[in-house]
Amino acid sequence: MSRDVSSASAIKDLDRWIRGEFRELNTELEEIYFSEKAITLHDRADVDNLSRLLVRDGGELISRVAEHRELPRDPDARYELLGMIGFYLGACRRHEVQPDQSQYASLAEALAGSLGVAPRFSSAHQHIHNRAVGGAFNSFTTLASERVFLTYNGLAVMAYRRAAHALLSIPALGVSNPLATYHLADAVAALRDVMRYSQALADELDVDRFFYNIRPYFKSYRVGSKEFRGANAGDFAAINVLDVLLGLCSPHDPFYQWVIADKYPYVAPEDQKLLRALTAIEPLLTTVVRELEAGVPSAPLRENAELLLDVCRHYGAATVFHHHRLVVPFLQKPAADAPQERHSDMTASGPPLEEVVETLARLRDLRAARQRPDLVTARAALDRVRELLDDADEPATPGAAVGSKD
């Protein structure tokens, strides 16, 4: 019993440090970097002292947890502990200092193995599993810009999850069911929220603060013998549920299969189940086209088909906005002015920035169903739904009504 209490106490001590001194140390370092408009600074006594203090104190606290060789029984508690260790490692990587692998690697790998995830913090530790204490949730710093980023980005994720949950309720009802109308309308409302939160993020987040003081925490880092890519804001399953369930992306497309495989270890355990189910989903666009082609559509089918087109339109608009108002001005443009030696270290996912932006542009055009000679998009299916609805709206030819008499 005493050993259990000691293990729990060590975890609580680490949690308190992450919520307190850890954030203060990072904030102090970030203010120094920002004053110099530098991503990092070396060979400065104030920076070196703060970095050494962060490495030492965090390493000792994690080592105390690891020495008990016990994992919390509750999976959520294990995932939270993995996030704490990951926050520490992300900060070490950001400040370009080396923690002692012996203090954390075996614990991080044991936690990850028990959960089936990568042994590092992910964006889910910030927007899905981020328990607030005294009104404060976990963050790297106390900077107002980081709070803006985490709040609006997290709210957009919640809205995407709401839209996915609404659409996942439709297959069991059928697209011609008047009850499905409620879920489609809810998905439209949720995607409007996505746009609203994304617009607020674009308006309120300071470009320089993001580039210099927030983005660097999302880099790749090593655990044991392997380098794990950085946390990505898109590492949640709801957006992929929308892709596939709407019929905008195919789980049989090799490019999209790579997208899913790449993110799978970095999503929360409950999201992995959703990703595994994608290949068994029939797209709602396919279902709607089939039912519209079967004969004169019922009023609920026509209303739901119109709503489905609205869902796709709002989803595409949110994706295009994210690319042009968030990716380009907050990452691509500032990176162009960064020192050349920093370009290979500019993204969370590892590849050069140009490759990452191209991948995001490809996803943008799939989700917006844009015509591209090198892509098969859902544009034809969307146009077919519109055509069938327009045909159904045309007045019947005189004398052609069923049951008419001469």
DRENBA-849596 format. One record per residue (C-alpha): x, y, z. Coordinates in steps of 0.2 Angstrom, whole numbers, padded with zeros to 4 digits, always signed. Layout:
<pts>
XYZ ...
</pts>
This chain:
<pts>
+0000+0000+0000 +0014+0012+0004 +0022+0009-0012 +0005+0013-0021 +0004+0030-0011 +0022+0034-0015 +0020+0031-0034 +0004+0042-0034 +0013+0055-0024 +0027+0055-0036 +0015+0058-0051 +0006+0072-0041 +0023+0080-0039 +0027+0079-0057 +0009+0086-0061 +0011+0101-0050 +0028+0105-0058 +0021+0104-0075 +0007+0116-0070 +0019+0128-0061 +0038+0130-0062 +0038+0121-0079 +0027+0134-0087 +0036+0148-0078 +0053+0142-0084 +0047+0141-0102 +0039+0158-0102 +0055+0166-0095 +0065+0158-0109 +0052+0163-0122 +0052+0181-0117 +0071+0181-0119 +0070+0173-0137 +0056+0185-0142 +0066+0200-0137 +0080+0194-0149 +0068+0188-0162 +0077+0171-0161 +0071+0153-0161 +0084+0148-0149 +0099+0156-0141 +0115+0147-0136 +0131+0152-0126 +0121+0164-0115 +0122+0162-0096 +0104+0167-0092 +0097+0155-0106 +0109+0141-0101 +0105+0142-0082 +0086+0141-0085 +0087+0127-0098 +0098+0117-0086 +0086+0120-0072 +0071+0114-0083 +0081+0098-0088 +0087+0094-0070 +0070+0097-0061 +0059+0088-0074 +0071+0073-0075 +0072+0071-0057 +0053+0071-0055 +0051+0059-0069 +0064+0048-0062 +0055+0046-0046 +0039+0041-0055 +0049+0028-0065 +0058+0020-0051 +0042+0013-0044 +0040+0002-0060 +0021+0004-0059 +0009+0011-0071 -0008+0019-0066 -0022+0006-0068 -0034+0018-0076 -0030+0021-0095 -0035+0039-0094 -0022+0042-0080 -0009+0033-0090 -0012+0044-0105 -0011+0059-0094 +0005+0054-0087 +0012+0051-0104 +0007+0068-0108 +0016+0075-0093 +0032+0066-0099 +0029+0072-0116 +0027+0090-0111 +0044+0089-0103 +0052+0081-0118 +0044+0093-0130 +0051+0108-0120 +0069+0100-0120 +0068+0098-0138 +0062+0116-0141 +0076+0123-0130 +0088+0111-0139 +0095+0103-0123 +0097+0084-0120 +0088+0076-0106 +0094+0059-0098 +0086+0045-0108 +0088+0034-0093 +0076+0045-0083 +0061+0044-0095 +0063+0032-0110 +0058+0016-0102 +0043+0024-0093 +0037+0033-0108 +0038+0017-0119 +0029+0007-0106 +0015+0019-0105 +0014+0020-0124 +0014+0001-0126 +0000-0001-0113 -0010+0012-0123 -0005+0008-0141 +0001+0025-0145 +0017+0034-0149 +0028+0037-0133 +0027+0056-0134 +0014+0070-0131 +0001+0073-0145 -0011+0087-0148 -0024+0076-0139 -0015+0080-0123 -0020+0098-0126 -0037+0098-0133 -0046+0081-0128 -0036+0075-0113 -0031+0091-0104 -0038+0091-0086 -0040+0109-0079 -0035+0112-0061 -0041+0128-0053 -0047+0134-0070 -0030+0132-0078 -0026+0118-0091 -0009+0112-0096 +0001+0122-0107 +0020+0125-0111 +0020+0143-0106 +0009+0156-0098 +0009+0167-0113 -0007+0175-0119 -0004+0169-0137 -0002+0151-0132 -0019+0152-0123 -0027+0159-0138 -0020+0146-0149 -0025+0131-0137 -0042+0138-0134 -0048+0142-0152 -0039+0127-0159 -0047+0116-0146 -0064+0123-0149 -0062+0120-0167 -0058+0102-0164 -0073+0100-0152 -0084+0107-0166 -0077+0094-0179 -0080+0080-0166 -0098+0086-0164 -0100+0086-0183 -0093+0069-0185 -0104+0062-0171 -0119+0069-0179 -0115+0061-0196 -0111+0044-0188 -0129+0043-0182 -0136+0044-0200 -0132+0027-0207 -0142+0018-0194 -0157+0030-0198 -0155+0031-0217 -0153+0046-0228 -0172+0048-0231 -0177+0047-0213 -0184+0064-0206 -0174+0060-0190 -0158+0061-0200 -0162+0079-0204 -0159+0084-0186 -0141+0076-0187 -0137+0084-0204 -0143+0101-0198 -0132+0099-0182 -0117+0095-0193 -0120+0111-0203 -0121+0121-0187 -0105+0112-0180 -0095+0116-0196 -0101+0134-0195 -0093+0134-0177 -0077+0127-0185 -0076+0142-0196 -0081+0154-0182 -0067+0148-0171 -0054+0147-0185 -0058+0165-0189 -0056+0170-0171 -0039+0161-0171 -0033+0170-0187 -0039+0187-0180 -0032+0186-0162 -0016+0175-0163 +0000+0185-0165 +0010+0178-0180 +0027+0182-0172 +0022+0175-0156 +0016+0159-0164 +0031+0157-0175 +0044+0160-0162 +0036+0155-0145 +0023+0141-0149 +0027+0132-0165 +0044+0126-0158 +0036+0115-0145 +0028+0104-0158 +0045+0097-0166 +0050+0079-0167 +0060+0071-0153 +0068+0055-0148 +0062+0042-0136 +0074+0027-0134 +0081+0023-0151 +0068+0031-0162 +0063+0048-0167 +0045+0052-0166 +0037+0066-0177 +0030+0081-0168 +0012+0084-0162 +0000+0090-0176 -0015+0100-0174 -0024+0087-0186 -0021+0072-0175 -0039+0068-0171 -0050+0056-0179 -0066+0067-0182 -0059+0075-0197 -0055+0059-0205 -0073+0052-0201 -0079+0068-0210 -0068+0065-0225 -0073+0047-0228 -0091+0047-0222 -0095+0062-0233 -0086+0053-0248 -0073+0067-0250 -0058+0055-0247 -0057+0037-0250 -0049+0025-0237 -0043+0015-0253 -0033+0029-0260 -0014+0026-0257 -0011+0044-0252 -0025+0044-0240 -0020+0027-0233 -0003+0035-0229 -0011+0050-0220 -0021+0038-0209 -0006+0027-0206 +0005+0042-0201 -0007+0049-0189 -0013+0033-0181 +0000+0032-0167 -0003+0050-0162 -0021+0050-0160 -0030+0047-0143 -0033+0028-0140 -0052+0031-0142 -0049+0039-0159 -0039+0024-0165 -0055+0014-0165 -0064+0027-0176 -0049+0027-0188 -0049+0008-0189 -0068+0008-0194 -0066+0020-0209 -0064+0006-0222 -0081-0001-0218 -0090+0016-0220 -0101+0019-0235 -0100+0037-0240 -0116+0047-0238 -0114+0054-0255 -0115+0037-0263 -0130+0033-0253 -0139+0049-0257 -0136+0047-0276 -0142+0029-0276 -0158+0034-0267 -0161+0049-0278 -0158+0039-0294 -0171+0026-0288 -0186+0036-0291 -0196+0052-0286 -0188+0057-0270 -0198+0059-0254 -0198+0076-0246 -0186+0071-0232 -0174+0064-0244 -0174+0080-0254 -0171+0090-0238 -0158+0079-0232 -0149+0079-0249 -0149+0098-0249 -0142+0098-0231 -0128+0085-0236 -0123+0097-0249 -0122+0111-0236 -0112+0100-0225 -0099+0097-0239 -0099+0116-0243 -0096+0121-0225 -0083+0108-0223 -0073+0113-0239 -0074+0131-0234 -0067+0128-0217 -0053+0118-0224 -0049+0131-0237 -0049+0145-0224 -0037+0135-0213 -0025+0133-0227 -0025+0151-0233 -0028+0160-0217 -0018+0149-0204 -0005+0138-0213 +0001+0151-0225 +0002+0167-0214 +0007+0158-0198 +0020+0145-0205 +0024+0146-0223 +0027+0165-0224 +0037+0167-0208 +0047+0152-0212 +0053+0160-0229 +0062+0173-0218 +0070+0161-0206 +0088+0157-0208 +0092+0144-0221 +0100+0132-0208 +0083+0131-0199 +0072+0126-0214 +0075+0107-0211 +0069+0109-0193 +0053+0120-0197 +0039+0107-0196 +0032+0096-0183 +0031+0081-0195 +0049+0080-0200 +0049+0082-0219 +0054+0099-0227 +0041+0113-0226 +0038+0113-0244 +0032+0094-0244 +0021+0097-0229 +0012+0112-0237 +0010+0102-0253 +0002+0087-0243 -0009+0100-0234 -0014+0108-0251 -0019+0090-0258 -0030+0087-0243 -0037+0104-0244 -0042+0101-0262 -0049+0084-0258 -0060+0090-0244 -0066+0105-0255 -0069+0094-0270 -0059+0105-0281 -0056+0100-0299 -0037+0095-0301 -0030+0085-0316 -0019+0075-0304 -0033+0071-0291 -0049+0061-0291 -0061+0072-0280 -0079+0070-0276 -0084+0085-0288 -0093+0073-0299 -0103+0065-0285 -0108+0082-0278 -0113+0088-0296 -0123+0073-0298 -0133+0076-0282 -0136+0094-0288 -0142+0088-0305 -0154+0075-0297 -0161+0087-0285 -0164+0100-0299 -0172+0087-0310 -0184+0082-0296 -0189+0101-0294 -0194+0102-0312 -0213+0102-0315 -0220+0086-0322 -0225+0085-0340 -0243+0088-0343 -0253+0072-0345 -0239+0061-0338 -0246+0060-0320 -0248+0042-0314 -0267+0037-0315 -0272+0051-0327 -0286+0047-0339 -0290+0053-0357 
</pts>
